[in-house]
Every structure is written in C-alpha cells, then in structure tokens.
Amino acid sequence: MAKYSKEAGEKVEEVMHEMKEGKLKTGTGKKVTSRKQAIAIGLSEARQEGDKVPKKAPAKKAAAKKAKK
C-alpha cells in the first residue's frame, strides 16, 4: 500500500519544478533553495487539498532536553 497518493506525488513534482525555476517562495516571501524544504511545501499543499499524505511527525524532544541542562 502506497504511503502517498498519486496526486500528492504530482503536487511535489510541480513544486520541485517551481523551485528549479526560482518561483517557489516560503511563507515569509523568501526564495526556497533547499530541496527538502521544497518537498515539505509540496506535501503541506497536498495535505491542505485533502490528498493522501501521512501525518506530520511530532517535534523532536532533543531541543527541550538541551534547554533543561
């Protein structure tokens, strides 16, 4: 069974093309340069459209442990 729907994959592909053309922007308006960030944006947009995408991973606790010390 596929984790991601075909539509979600197409959305990520579309976003990757935007990034390569220099048209993809972050929420603050800056240009996206990271491949990982572009994929995250594509999955987020697919999730908003209701495509089959796994839930977001919970935040890591490493930062909280580091702050405790």
N, CA, C and O atoms as a DFTB+ gen file, in Angstrom:
276 C
 N C O
     1  1       0.836      -1.186       0.000
     2  2       0.000       0.000       0.000
     3  2       0.884       1.254       0.000
     4  3       1.827       1.358       0.784
     5  1       0.574       2.176      -0.866
     6  2       1.375       3.399      -1.000
     7  2       1.106       4.354       0.157
     8  3      -0.029       4.499       0.610
     9  1       2.161       4.996       0.623
    10  2       2.003       5.977       1.695
    11  2       1.424       7.277       1.157
    12  3       0.645       7.947       1.835
    13  1       1.805       7.627      -0.058
    14  2       1.379       8.888      -0.651
    15  2       0.487       8.615      -1.851
    16  3       0.718       7.662      -2.595
    17  1      -0.525       9.441      -2.041
    18  2      -1.396       9.282      -3.205
    19  2      -0.681       9.793      -4.452
    20  3       0.315      10.512      -4.358
    21  1      -1.190       9.423      -5.597
    22  2      -0.611       9.862      -6.869
    23  2      -0.697      11.385      -6.976
    24  3       0.220      12.032      -7.482
    25  1      -1.805      11.948      -6.496
    26  2      -1.999      13.403      -6.542
    27  2      -0.949      14.125      -5.697
    28  3      -0.452      15.183      -6.082
    29  1      -0.614      13.538      -4.532
    30  2       0.396      14.144      -3.661
    31  2       1.759      14.136      -4.354
    32  3       2.507      15.111      -4.276
    33  1       2.075      13.039      -5.026
    34  2       3.335      12.946      -5.764
    35  2       3.412      13.962      -6.881
    36  3       4.462      14.555      -7.125
    37  1       2.287      14.160      -7.561
    38  2       2.241      15.143      -8.649
    39  2       2.410      16.558      -8.104
    40  3       3.041      17.403      -8.739
    41  1       1.843      16.813      -6.926
    42  2       1.955      18.138      -6.303
    43  2       3.418      18.425      -5.942
    44  3       3.915      19.529      -6.165
    45  1       4.092      17.430      -5.388
    46  2       5.506      17.597      -5.028
    47  2       6.334      17.831      -6.287
    48  3       7.237      18.668      -6.294
    49  1       6.030      17.097      -7.346
    50  2       6.744      17.267      -8.616
    51  2       6.556      18.687      -9.153
    52  3       7.503      19.312      -9.630
    53  1       5.338      19.180      -9.070
    54  2       5.017      20.541      -9.531
    55  2       5.803      21.585      -8.734
    56  3       6.338      22.540      -9.299
    57  1       5.865      21.391      -7.421
    58  2       6.574      22.324      -6.542
    59  2       8.079      22.287      -6.814
    60  3       8.746      23.319      -6.757
    61  1       8.612      21.101      -7.110
    62  2      10.041      20.986      -7.415
    63  2      10.388      21.765      -8.688
    64  3      11.440      22.399      -8.763
    65  1       9.508      21.715      -9.677
    66  2       9.733      22.489     -10.902
    67  2       9.721      23.986     -10.592
    68  3      10.540      24.740     -11.117
    69  1       8.790      24.412      -9.737
    70  2       8.732      25.830      -9.340
    71  2      10.033      26.243      -8.669
    72  3      10.552      27.328      -8.929
    73  1      10.565      25.371      -7.799
    74  2      11.801      25.695      -7.096
    75  2      12.957      25.842      -8.093
    76  3      13.756      26.773      -7.993
    77  1      13.035      24.923      -9.047
    78  2      14.122      24.970     -10.030
    79  2      14.038      26.209     -10.911
    80  3      15.059      26.715     -11.376
    81  1      12.817      26.700     -11.143
    82  2      12.629      27.918     -11.938
    83  2      12.831      29.178     -11.098
    84  3      12.892      30.282     -11.638
    85  1      12.936      29.013      -9.771
    86  2      13.129      30.150      -8.880
    87  2      11.846      30.866      -8.518
    88  3      11.886      32.006      -8.055
    89  1      10.702      30.218      -8.719
    90  2       9.411      30.850      -8.443
    91  2       8.830      30.466      -7.087
    92  3       7.879      31.098      -6.627
    93  1       9.383      29.443      -6.437
    94  2       8.834      28.952      -5.172
    95  2       9.304      29.829      -4.022
    96  3      10.500      30.072      -3.862
    97  1       8.353      30.303      -3.219
    98  2       8.657      31.179      -2.089
    99  2       8.190      30.539      -0.787
   100  3       7.270      29.722      -0.777
   101  1       8.837      30.922       0.310
   102  2       8.417      30.473       1.634
   103  2       7.266      31.349       2.099
   104  3       6.849      32.264       1.390
   105  1       6.757      31.070       3.282
   106  2       5.665      31.863       3.837
   107  2       6.059      33.314       4.063
   108  3       5.209      34.203       4.023
   109  1       7.346      33.561       4.302
   110  2       7.815      34.927       4.546
   111  2       8.189      35.646       3.261
   112  3       8.551      36.822       3.287
   113  1       8.101      34.936       2.121
   114  2       8.383      35.568       0.839
   115  2       9.790      35.365       0.315
   116  3      10.133      35.862      -0.757
   117  1      10.622      34.627       1.073
   118  2      11.989      34.373       0.618
   119  2      12.000      33.207      -0.371
   120  3      11.124      32.343      -0.330
   121  1      12.993      33.188      -1.255
   122  2      13.116      32.132      -2.256
   123  2      13.565      30.826      -1.592
   124  3      14.459      30.826      -0.746
   125  1      12.940      29.724      -1.981
   126  2      13.298      28.405      -1.458
   127  2      14.518      27.895      -2.215
   128  3      14.528      27.872      -3.446
   129  1      15.556      27.481      -1.469
   130  2      16.767      26.960      -2.087
   131  2      16.994      25.500      -1.722
   132  3      17.707      24.793      -2.434
   133  1      16.407      25.039      -0.635
   134  2      16.605      23.681      -0.152
   135  2      15.609      22.713      -0.786
   136  3      14.411      22.988      -0.851
   137  1      16.127      21.574      -1.252
   138  2      15.288      20.537      -1.856
   139  2      14.314      19.974      -0.821
   140  3      13.146      19.735      -1.127
   141  1      14.801      19.764       0.412
   142  2      13.956      19.232       1.480
   143  2      12.815      20.187       1.802
   144  3      11.688      19.756       2.042
   145  1      13.106      21.477       1.808
   146  2      12.087      22.474       2.099
   147  2      11.025      22.479       1.000
   148  3       9.837      22.626       1.288
   149  1      11.442      22.322      -0.245
   150  2      10.500      22.287      -1.363
   151  2       9.571      21.081      -1.250
   152  3       8.370      21.195      -1.494
   153  1      10.122      19.931      -0.882
   154  2       9.308      18.726      -0.714
   155  2       8.312      18.924       0.422
   156  3       7.151      18.532       0.308
   157  1       8.761      19.531       1.516
   158  2       7.876      19.783       2.654
   159  2       6.727      20.704       2.253
   160  3       5.590      20.495       2.676
   161  1       7.011      21.709       1.450
   162  2       5.971      22.628       0.979
   163  2       4.979      21.881       0.098
   164  3       3.770      22.077       0.218
   165  1       5.484      21.026      -0.789
   166  2       4.621      20.243      -1.670
   167  2       3.703      19.315      -0.898
   168  3       2.517      19.212      -1.210
   169  1       4.244      18.637       0.110
   170  2       3.425      17.738       0.926
   171  2       2.404      18.516       1.743
   172  3       1.272      18.066       1.921
   173  1       2.800      19.672       2.234
   174  2       1.883      20.512       3.003
   175  2       0.711      20.971       2.139
   176  3      -0.440      20.944       2.574
   177  1       1.013      21.391       0.917
   178  2      -0.047      21.828      -0.001
   179  2      -0.955      20.660      -0.368
   180  3      -2.171      20.827      -0.466
   181  1      -0.375      19.479      -0.573
   182  2      -1.169      18.287      -0.896
   183  2      -2.081      17.933       0.276
   184  3      -3.237      17.556       0.083
   185  1      -1.550      18.059       1.490
   186  2      -2.332      17.775       2.700
   187  2      -3.523      18.726       2.800
   188  3      -4.624      18.311       3.161
   189  1      -3.301      20.006       2.479
   190  2      -4.380      21.003       2.526
   191  2      -5.462      20.708       1.498
   192  3      -6.636      20.998       1.729
   193  1      -5.070      20.129       0.356
   194  2      -6.033      19.793      -0.694
   195  2      -6.783      18.505      -0.390
   196  3      -7.719      18.145      -1.104
   197  1      -6.372      17.804       0.675
   198  2      -7.061      16.580       1.060
   199  2      -6.500      15.322       0.432
   200  3      -7.135      14.269       0.491
   201  1      -5.316      15.406      -0.172
   202  2      -4.691      14.224      -0.761
   203  2      -4.178      13.307       0.348
   204  3      -3.993      13.738       1.486
   205  1      -3.952      12.031       0.003
   206  2      -3.486      11.055       0.974
   207  2      -2.002      11.274       1.257
   208  3      -1.143      10.970       0.429
   209  1      -1.724      11.808       2.439
   210  2      -0.358      12.090       2.873
   211  2      -0.269      11.700       4.345
   212  3      -1.183      12.018       5.106
   213  1       0.804      11.020       4.780
   214  2       0.933      10.670       6.199
   215  2       0.928      11.912       7.086
   216  3       1.271      13.008       6.644
   217  1       0.536      11.722       8.338
   218  2       0.502      12.836       9.285
   219  2       1.908      13.372       9.513
   220  3       2.897      12.666       9.318
   221  1       1.980      14.636       9.931
   222  2       3.268      15.253      10.215
   223  2       3.900      14.570      11.424
   224  3       3.195      14.187      12.357
   225  1       5.213      14.415      11.415
   226  2       5.932      13.809      12.533
   227  2       5.938      14.783      13.706
   228  3       6.039      15.993      13.500
   229  1       5.832      14.275      14.934
   230  2       5.873      15.174      16.090
   231  2       7.244      15.828      16.225
   232  3       8.244      15.295      15.743
   233  1       7.284      16.971      16.875
   234  2       8.540      17.700      17.061
   235  2       9.499      16.867      17.902
   236  3       9.071      16.145      18.803
   237  1      10.767      16.962      17.619
   238  2      11.778      16.201      18.358
   239  2      11.961      16.816      19.744
   240  3      11.790      18.020      19.931
   241  1      12.308      15.976      20.700
   242  2      12.453      16.430      22.084
   243  2      13.890      16.811      22.421
   244  3      14.165      17.200      23.556
   245  1      14.801      16.711      21.479
   246  2      16.215      16.996      21.727
   247  2      16.422      18.442      22.177
   248  3      17.220      18.707      23.076
   249  1      15.712      19.361      21.559
   250  2      15.867      20.775      21.916
   251  2      15.399      21.021      23.347
   252  3      16.001      21.813      24.071
   253  1      14.336      20.349      23.751
   254  2      13.818      20.512      25.105
   255  2      14.804      19.956      26.127
   256  3      15.001      20.558      27.183
   257  1      15.427      18.816      25.828
   258  2      16.408      18.219      26.735
   259  2      17.627      19.112      26.868
   260  3      18.174      19.266      27.961
   261  1      18.053      19.700      25.764
   262  2      19.231      20.560      25.758
   263  2      18.983      21.804      26.617
   264  3      19.883      22.262      27.322
   265  1      17.783      22.343      26.559
   266  2      17.441      23.542      27.314
   267  2      17.380      23.258      28.810
   268  3      17.633      24.148      29.622
   269  1      17.041      22.010      29.181
   270  2      16.936      21.633      30.593
   271  2      18.273      21.692      31.300
   272  3      18.342      22.094      32.462
   273  1      19.350      21.294      30.609
   274  2      20.680      21.195      31.235
   275  2      21.231      22.497      31.665
   276  3      22.337      22.553      32.203
